[in-house]
Amino acid sequence: MARYQIAVIGDKDSVLGFKALGLATFPVDSVDQARTTLHTIAKENYGIIYLTETLAASMDSDIARYKDELTPAIILIPGKEGSQGIGMRNIKKAVERAVGADIL
């Protein structure tokens, strides 16, 4: 059975703390770097990829590419700027799609 890893993509300040937890961190300086990193590690043994909302705001089509795949699950997290609400909106959409109604 394959053991999946967990990755975090974001600006250096946002991902640094995750390294202490033993997660693979991928600090990036631009959206283009984030796209390249996302597609590269999605082909590897990562089951969950955390991505900061700031980057995700410019990566809709890239994230949508993996939406219906079993792995990796792409989870949006607030960056150093704080939450933009994008992650919560995505969770609501996913729950509504699975259950058939907005229960959140």
Order of alpha helices (4+ residues) and beta strands (2+ residues): beta-alpha-beta-alpha-beta-alpha-alpha-beta-alpha
